[in-house]
Amino acid sequence: RRLVVHPAPDDVAMRPPQSGGKSSGVLTNLAASSLTGIIVSSLSHPIDTLKCRWQVVGKASQARHVFGFARSVLMEEGLLTGLWRPGFLPNVMSMACCIGMRNGLYGCFRDRIGQMGISATGKADKVGPAGMFFAGLCSGATGYVIASPLLQVKTQMQAEAGKIGPDGLYATGVLRGHAPTYQSTFKALTALVASSSGPGSAMRTLWRGAGVIVARGSALSASQLMAYDEAKTKLKASGPLVHLTSSVIAAVVGTTCHMPFDVVLTMYQSAHSLGGERYDRYGRHGPLGCALALVQESGPSVLFRGWVPAFVRLVPVSVFSFALYEQLRQLFGIGYLD
């Protein structure tokens, strides 16, 4: 007689998921990550606009610090006009892509690096900080490459923001007395394509400054995810309190690592829309020329101009986004990031 052995429920649960389950898990993770990006960018957008405008105004501002500048913007233009409306739609769309890809693909890259390590050493240890950093670099670069055109439009809209008078011209801001460059996100993208001489030129225009965008996004993603994941590993626990502590550490590391790229990106891209002397100084010779011009004029510390508003923005964003992301993973049935 043939003995039939039925697998125990625990044995079934311990089997690795089939490929369809893995694909479903990745898609679910991407959905949780993209939703996180939409919610977080919608709430934090005013601080992002403040950071961008403070970097662009430079020495032309009468305010000695960012808080004084924020006060003048709010008094002259109001919260909606001065900080919330400029570049809102392209920011939300781009962050849905960037955070969606960054968090959504991070686990895939990290686990793949771990499998390569097992094959090489035979040890099944969790990936270390170097592997986490590289995984964040890859997932971050993927999202920022795709979202570069939207981020370019977002930066230009924020840089030239101001109150528009009855004559349709800016009454405040760095383009005071001039008409807005773009009326909407769609018109901005269309105008960038129309200003090009062909498909190849259109691609170069839409992805202008993409090297700095991707470098900035990759540096932020890699440092932030590495710090968050490594902090969770060292704390050897999970739950809201651990997520809070790890996300604050990630905010400090992420802000410091990406600020030089952020300053150069803002100055380089805004120079093309603001034109004039700014373009000659910061836009004509590429991102590297822009960085050199900034350092020559104001010293290396200029590369960290806006660190405070960036950190003030990133701390709640980091805490809220990681907490929201972890809870959405739980809600979608794929558990906390391990």
MORA-V428944 format. One record per residue. N is the residue number from 1. RES is the residue in one small letter. SS is DSSP state (h for helix, s for strand, l for the rest). PHI is phi in degrees with one decimal (NA if undefined). OMEGA is omega in whole degrees, -180 to 180 (NA if undefined). Layout:
n->N res->RES ss->SS phi->PHI omega->OMEGA
n->N res->RES ss->SS phi->PHI omega->OMEGA
//
This chain:
n->1 res->r ss->l phi->NA omega->-179
n->2 res->r ss->l phi->-85.3 omega->178
n->3 res->l ss->l phi->-88.5 omega->180
n->4 res->v ss->l phi->-100.8 omega->-180
n->5 res->v ss->l phi->-106.4 omega->178
n->6 res->h ss->l phi->-89.0 omega->-180
n->7 res->p ss->l phi->-66.7 omega->177
n->8 res->a ss->l phi->-70.4 omega->-180
n->9 res->p ss->h phi->-56.1 omega->-180
n->10 res->d ss->h phi->-65.4 omega->179
n->11 res->d ss->h phi->-64.6 omega->179
n->12 res->v ss->h phi->-64.7 omega->-178
n->13 res->a ss->h phi->-65.8 omega->-176
n->14 res->m ss->h phi->-84.2 omega->180
n->15 res->r ss->l phi->-68.1 omega->177
n->16 res->p ss->l phi->-64.9 omega->-179
n->17 res->p ss->l phi->-66.4 omega->177
n->18 res->q ss->l phi->-73.3 omega->-175
n->19 res->s ss->h phi->-59.5 omega->179
n->20 res->g ss->h phi->-63.1 omega->177
n->21 res->g ss->h phi->-64.5 omega->178
n->22 res->k ss->h phi->-64.0 omega->180
n->23 res->s ss->h phi->-62.7 omega->179
n->24 res->s ss->h phi->-63.2 omega->179
n->25 res->g ss->h phi->-64.9 omega->179
n->26 res->v ss->h phi->-64.9 omega->180
n->27 res->l ss->h phi->-63.6 omega->178
n->28 res->t ss->h phi->-64.7 omega->178
n->29 res->n ss->h phi->-64.3 omega->177
n->30 res->l ss->h phi->-62.7 omega->179
n->31 res->a ss->h phi->-64.3 omega->179
n->32 res->a ss->h phi->-63.0 omega->-179
n->33 res->s ss->h phi->-68.7 omega->-179
n->34 res->s ss->h phi->-65.3 omega->178
n->35 res->l ss->h phi->-64.0 omega->176
n->36 res->t ss->h phi->-59.5 omega->-180
n->37 res->g ss->h phi->-61.4 omega->-180
n->38 res->i ss->h phi->-63.8 omega->-176
n->39 res->i ss->h phi->-67.3 omega->-175
n->40 res->v ss->h phi->-66.5 omega->-179
n->41 res->s ss->h phi->-67.3 omega->178
n->42 res->s ss->h phi->-63.5 omega->-177
n->43 res->l ss->h phi->-81.3 omega->-175
n->44 res->s ss->h phi->-94.9 omega->-174
n->45 res->h ss->h phi->-57.5 omega->-179
n->46 res->p ss->h phi->-58.4 omega->-180
n->47 res->i ss->h phi->-70.9 omega->177
n->48 res->d ss->h phi->-65.2 omega->178
n->49 res->t ss->h phi->-64.8 omega->178
n->50 res->l ss->h phi->-59.8 omega->179
n->51 res->k ss->h phi->-59.1 omega->-178
n->52 res->c ss->h phi->-63.9 omega->-178
n->53 res->r ss->h phi->-66.7 omega->179
n->54 res->w ss->h phi->-66.9 omega->178
n->55 res->q ss->h phi->-67.0 omega->-175
n->56 res->v ss->h phi->-74.8 omega->-174
n->57 res->v ss->h phi->-66.4 omega->175
n->58 res->g ss->h phi->56.2 omega->-176
n->59 res->k ss->h phi->-75.4 omega->180
n->60 res->a ss->h phi->-71.3 omega->-179
n->61 res->s ss->l phi->-77.9 omega->176
n->62 res->q ss->l phi->-78.7 omega->179
n->63 res->a ss->l phi->-74.2 omega->-178
n->64 res->r ss->l phi->-86.0 omega->179
n->65 res->h ss->l phi->-147.4 omega->-172
n->66 res->v ss->h phi->-65.2 omega->-178
n->67 res->f ss->h phi->-71.3 omega->175
n->68 res->g ss->h phi->-67.1 omega->177
n->69 res->f ss->h phi->-64.3 omega->179
n->70 res->a ss->h phi->-61.0 omega->-180
n->71 res->r ss->h phi->-63.5 omega->-180
n->72 res->s ss->h phi->-66.8 omega->178
n->73 res->v ss->h phi->-63.0 omega->-178
n->74 res->l ss->h phi->-65.5 omega->-179
n->75 res->m ss->h phi->-71.3 omega->-176
n->76 res->e ss->h phi->-83.6 omega->-170
n->77 res->e ss->h phi->-119.2 omega->-176
n->78 res->g ss->l phi->89.0 omega->-177
n->79 res->l ss->h phi->-65.6 omega->-176
n->80 res->l ss->h phi->-66.1 omega->-176
n->81 res->t ss->h phi->-71.2 omega->-173
n->82 res->g ss->h phi->-81.5 omega->-171
n->83 res->l ss->h phi->-128.7 omega->-173
n->84 res->w ss->h phi->-93.9 omega->-175
n->85 res->r ss->l phi->-75.5 omega->-174
n->86 res->p ss->l phi->-60.3 omega->176
n->87 res->g ss->l phi->70.7 omega->-174
n->88 res->f ss->h phi->-62.9 omega->-175
n->89 res->l ss->h phi->-63.8 omega->178
n->90 res->p ss->h phi->-63.1 omega->178
n->91 res->n ss->h phi->-67.3 omega->-179
n->92 res->v ss->h phi->-64.2 omega->180
n->93 res->m ss->h phi->-64.0 omega->-178
n->94 res->s ss->h phi->-69.2 omega->-179
n->95 res->m ss->h phi->-72.8 omega->173
n->96 res->a ss->h phi->-60.9 omega->178
n->97 res->c ss->h phi->-75.8 omega->-175
n->98 res->c ss->h phi->-65.4 omega->-180
n->99 res->i ss->h phi->-70.3 omega->177
n->100 res->g ss->h phi->-59.6 omega->179
n->101 res->m ss->h phi->-71.8 omega->-176
n->102 res->r ss->h phi->-60.9 omega->180
n->103 res->n ss->h phi->-74.6 omega->-175
n->104 res->g ss->h phi->-67.5 omega->-178
n->105 res->l ss->h phi->-100.3 omega->-177
n->106 res->y ss->h phi->-58.0 omega->-179
n->107 res->g ss->h phi->-61.2 omega->179
n->108 res->c ss->h phi->-63.3 omega->180
n->109 res->f ss->h phi->-64.7 omega->-178
n->110 res->r ss->h phi->-63.8 omega->-179
n->111 res->d ss->h phi->-68.8 omega->177
n->112 res->r ss->h phi->-66.2 omega->176
n->113 res->i ss->h phi->-63.8 omega->177
n->114 res->g ss->h phi->-63.5 omega->178
n->115 res->q ss->h phi->-64.3 omega->177
n->116 res->m ss->h phi->-65.9 omega->178
n->117 res->g ss->h phi->-67.8 omega->178
n->118 res->i ss->h phi->-64.1 omega->179
n->119 res->s ss->h phi->-63.3 omega->-176
n->120 res->a ss->h phi->-81.8 omega->-174
n->121 res->t ss->h phi->-110.8 omega->-178
n->122 res->g ss->l phi->80.6 omega->180
n->123 res->k ss->l phi->-102.9 omega->-177
n->124 res->a ss->l phi->-97.9 omega->179
n->125 res->d ss->l phi->-80.6 omega->177
n->126 res->k ss->l phi->-68.9 omega->179
n->127 res->v ss->l phi->-56.7 omega->179
n->128 res->g ss->l phi->-83.9 omega->-178
n->129 res->p ss->h phi->-55.9 omega->-179
n->130 res->a ss->h phi->-63.4 omega->178
n->131 res->g ss->h phi->-66.9 omega->177
n->132 res->m ss->h phi->-63.2 omega->-180
n->133 res->f ss->h phi->-62.1 omega->-179
n->134 res->f ss->h phi->-66.3 omega->178
n->135 res->a ss->h phi->-63.7 omega->177
n->136 res->g ss->h phi->-66.0 omega->177
n->137 res->l ss->h phi->-62.6 omega->-178
n->138 res->c ss->h phi->-68.7 omega->-178
n->139 res->s ss->h phi->-68.1 omega->178
n->140 res->g ss->h phi->-65.9 omega->-180
n->141 res->a ss->h phi->-61.5 omega->-180
n->142 res->t ss->h phi->-58.7 omega->-178
n->143 res->g ss->h phi->-67.8 omega->-176
n->144 res->y ss->h phi->-74.3 omega->175
n->145 res->v ss->h phi->-62.8 omega->-179
n->146 res->i ss->h phi->-67.5 omega->-173
n->147 res->a ss->h phi->-89.5 omega->-174
n->148 res->s ss->h phi->-53.5 omega->179
n->149 res->p ss->h phi->-59.9 omega->179
n->150 res->l ss->h phi->-67.1 omega->179
n->151 res->l ss->h phi->-67.4 omega->177
n->152 res->q ss->h phi->-62.9 omega->179
n->153 res->v ss->h phi->-64.1 omega->180
n->154 res->k ss->h phi->-59.0 omega->-179
n->155 res->t ss->h phi->-63.9 omega->-179
n->156 res->q ss->h phi->-67.1 omega->178
n->157 res->m ss->h phi->-65.5 omega->179
n->158 res->q ss->h phi->-69.7 omega->-176
n->159 res->a ss->h phi->-63.1 omega->-176
n->160 res->e ss->l phi->-97.9 omega->-174
n->161 res->a ss->l phi->-58.8 omega->178
n->162 res->g ss->l phi->178.9 omega->179
n->163 res->k ss->l phi->-83.4 omega->-179
n->164 res->i ss->s phi->-94.0 omega->-178
n->165 res->g ss->l phi->-81.8 omega->-180
n->166 res->p ss->l phi->-60.3 omega->-180
n->167 res->d ss->l phi->-83.9 omega->180
n->168 res->g ss->l phi->82.7 omega->180
n->169 res->l ss->s phi->-107.0 omega->178
n->170 res->y ss->s phi->-65.7 omega->176
n->171 res->a ss->l phi->-96.1 omega->178
n->172 res->t ss->l phi->-139.0 omega->178
n->173 res->g ss->l phi->92.7 omega->-176
n->174 res->v ss->l phi->-72.3 omega->178
n->175 res->l ss->l phi->-107.6 omega->-180
n->176 res->r ss->l phi->-55.0 omega->-179
n->177 res->g ss->l phi->90.6 omega->179
n->178 res->h ss->l phi->-115.3 omega->177
n->179 res->a ss->s phi->-80.1 omega->177
n->180 res->p ss->l phi->-58.9 omega->-180
n->181 res->t ss->l phi->-69.1 omega->-177
n->182 res->y ss->l phi->-128.7 omega->178
n->183 res->q ss->l phi->-95.1 omega->-179
n->184 res->s ss->l phi->-159.7 omega->180
n->185 res->t ss->h phi->-63.6 omega->-179
n->186 res->f ss->h phi->-62.9 omega->180
n->187 res->k ss->h phi->-65.7 omega->178
n->188 res->a ss->h phi->-66.4 omega->179
n->189 res->l ss->h phi->-64.4 omega->178
n->190 res->t ss->h phi->-63.5 omega->180
n->191 res->a ss->h phi->-65.3 omega->178
n->192 res->l ss->h phi->-64.2 omega->178
n->193 res->v ss->h phi->-68.6 omega->-178
n->194 res->a ss->h phi->-65.4 omega->-179
n->195 res->s ss->l phi->-77.6 omega->-178
n->196 res->s ss->l phi->-97.0 omega->-176
n->197 res->s ss->l phi->-95.5 omega->-179
n->198 res->g ss->l phi->-179.7 omega->-179
n->199 res->p ss->h phi->-55.7 omega->-180
n->200 res->g ss->h phi->-65.0 omega->178
n->201 res->s ss->h phi->-67.0 omega->178
n->202 res->a ss->h phi->-63.1 omega->178
n->203 res->m ss->h phi->-62.6 omega->-180
n->204 res->r ss->h phi->-65.1 omega->180
n->205 res->t ss->h phi->-70.1 omega->-179
n->206 res->l ss->h phi->-64.6 omega->-179
n->207 res->w ss->l phi->-103.0 omega->178
n->208 res->r ss->l phi->-63.9 omega->-178
n->209 res->g ss->l phi->76.7 omega->-177
n->210 res->a ss->h phi->-62.4 omega->179
n->211 res->g ss->h phi->-59.7 omega->179
n->212 res->v ss->h phi->-71.3 omega->179
n->213 res->i ss->h phi->-59.8 omega->-178
n->214 res->v ss->h phi->-67.9 omega->178
n->215 res->a ss->h phi->-63.1 omega->179
n->216 res->r ss->h phi->-63.7 omega->-179
n->217 res->g ss->h phi->-65.0 omega->180
n->218 res->s ss->h phi->-67.5 omega->179
n->219 res->a ss->h phi->-63.6 omega->178
n->220 res->l ss->h phi->-65.0 omega->-178
n->221 res->s ss->h phi->-62.7 omega->-177
n->222 res->a ss->h phi->-63.9 omega->-178
n->223 res->s ss->h phi->-68.0 omega->-178
n->224 res->q ss->h phi->-68.8 omega->-179
n->225 res->l ss->h phi->-67.8 omega->178
n->226 res->m ss->h phi->-62.0 omega->-179
n->227 res->a ss->h phi->-64.3 omega->-179
n->228 res->y ss->h phi->-66.1 omega->-178
n->229 res->d ss->h phi->-65.8 omega->-179
n->230 res->e ss->h phi->-68.3 omega->178
n->231 res->a ss->h phi->-63.2 omega->177
n->232 res->k ss->h phi->-62.3 omega->180
n->233 res->t ss->h phi->-65.1 omega->-179
n->234 res->k ss->h phi->-67.8 omega->180
n->235 res->l ss->h phi->-73.4 omega->174
n->236 res->k ss->l phi->54.2 omega->178
n->237 res->a ss->l phi->-158.6 omega->176
n->238 res->s ss->l phi->-146.8 omega->-177
n->239 res->g ss->l phi->127.6 omega->-174
n->240 res->p ss->h phi->-55.5 omega->-178
n->241 res->l ss->h phi->-65.6 omega->178
n->242 res->v ss->h phi->-66.1 omega->178
n->243 res->h ss->h phi->-61.8 omega->179
n->244 res->l ss->h phi->-63.8 omega->-179
n->245 res->t ss->h phi->-61.3 omega->-178
n->246 res->s ss->h phi->-64.9 omega->-178
n->247 res->s ss->h phi->-71.4 omega->176
n->248 res->v ss->h phi->-66.2 omega->176
n->249 res->i ss->h phi->-59.7 omega->180
n->250 res->a ss->h phi->-62.8 omega->-180
n->251 res->a ss->h phi->-66.5 omega->179
n->252 res->v ss->h phi->-63.4 omega->-178
n->253 res->v ss->h phi->-65.8 omega->-177
n->254 res->g ss->h phi->-64.9 omega->179
n->255 res->t ss->h phi->-60.7 omega->-177
n->256 res->t ss->h phi->-65.7 omega->-176
n->257 res->c ss->h phi->-73.1 omega->-172
n->258 res->h ss->h phi->-100.6 omega->-174
n->259 res->m ss->h phi->-59.4 omega->179
n->260 res->p ss->h phi->-57.6 omega->178
n->261 res->f ss->h phi->-65.8 omega->-178
n->262 res->d ss->h phi->-66.1 omega->-180
n->263 res->v ss->h phi->-63.8 omega->-180
n->264 res->v ss->h phi->-62.8 omega->180
n->265 res->l ss->h phi->-60.6 omega->-179
n->266 res->t ss->h phi->-62.3 omega->-178
n->267 res->m ss->h phi->-67.9 omega->-178
n->268 res->y ss->h phi->-67.8 omega->-177
n->269 res->q ss->h phi->-72.4 omega->180
n->270 res->s ss->h phi->-68.6 omega->179
n->271 res->a ss->h phi->-61.9 omega->-179
n->272 res->h ss->h phi->-73.3 omega->179
n->273 res->s ss->h phi->-90.2 omega->-179
n->274 res->l ss->h phi->-79.4 omega->174
n->275 res->g ss->l phi->67.6 omega->177
n->276 res->g ss->h phi->62.2 omega->-177
n->277 res->e ss->h phi->-64.3 omega->179
n->278 res->r ss->h phi->-62.0 omega->-180
n->279 res->y ss->h phi->-65.7 omega->179
n->280 res->d ss->h phi->-62.0 omega->-177
n->281 res->r ss->h phi->-82.9 omega->-169
n->282 res->y ss->h phi->-115.3 omega->-174
n->283 res->g ss->h phi->-110.2 omega->-171
n->284 res->r ss->l phi->-76.7 omega->-170
n->285 res->h ss->l phi->-110.6 omega->175
n->286 res->g ss->h phi->81.4 omega->-178
n->287 res->p ss->h phi->-59.3 omega->-180
n->288 res->l ss->h phi->-65.4 omega->176
n->289 res->g ss->h phi->-62.1 omega->177
n->290 res->c ss->h phi->-62.8 omega->-180
n->291 res->a ss->h phi->-62.2 omega->-180
n->292 res->l ss->h phi->-64.3 omega->179
n->293 res->a ss->h phi->-63.5 omega->179
n->294 res->l ss->h phi->-62.7 omega->-179
n->295 res->v ss->h phi->-66.9 omega->179
n->296 res->q ss->h phi->-65.0 omega->-178
n->297 res->e ss->h phi->-78.4 omega->-169
n->298 res->s ss->h phi->-125.2 omega->-179
n->299 res->g ss->l phi->87.9 omega->-177
n->300 res->p ss->h phi->-60.0 omega->-177
n->301 res->s ss->h phi->-63.7 omega->180
n->302 res->v ss->h phi->-63.1 omega->-180
n->303 res->l ss->h phi->-69.4 omega->177
n->304 res->f ss->h phi->-115.0 omega->176
n->305 res->r ss->l phi->-65.7 omega->-177
n->306 res->g ss->l phi->92.3 omega->-180
n->307 res->w ss->h phi->-61.1 omega->-177
n->308 res->v ss->h phi->-62.9 omega->178
n->309 res->p ss->h phi->-64.0 omega->177
n->310 res->a ss->h phi->-64.3 omega->180
n->311 res->f ss->h phi->-69.2 omega->178
n->312 res->v ss->h phi->-60.0 omega->177
n->313 res->r ss->h phi->-73.3 omega->-171
n->314 res->l ss->h phi->-75.0 omega->-180
n->315 res->v ss->h phi->-61.1 omega->178
n->316 res->p ss->h phi->-64.3 omega->178
n->317 res->v ss->h phi->-63.7 omega->-179
n->318 res->s ss->h phi->-64.4 omega->-180
n->319 res->v ss->h phi->-62.2 omega->-177
n->320 res->f ss->h phi->-68.5 omega->-175
n->321 res->s ss->h phi->-68.5 omega->179
n->322 res->f ss->h phi->-67.5 omega->178
n->323 res->a ss->h phi->-63.7 omega->179
n->324 res->l ss->h phi->-63.5 omega->180
n->325 res->y ss->h phi->-60.2 omega->-180
n->326 res->e ss->h phi->-64.2 omega->-179
n->327 res->q ss->h phi->-71.1 omega->176
n->328 res->l ss->h phi->-66.4 omega->175
n->329 res->r ss->h phi->-59.7 omega->177
n->330 res->q ss->h phi->-62.8 omega->-178
n->331 res->l ss->h phi->-63.1 omega->-180
n->332 res->f ss->l phi->-82.7 omega->173
n->333 res->g ss->l phi->84.5 omega->180
n->334 res->i ss->l phi->-114.2 omega->174
n->335 res->g ss->l phi->74.8 omega->178
n->336 res->y ss->l phi->-66.1 omega->174
n->337 res->l ss->l phi->-65.7 omega->-178
n->338 res->d ss->l phi->-100.2 omega->NA
//
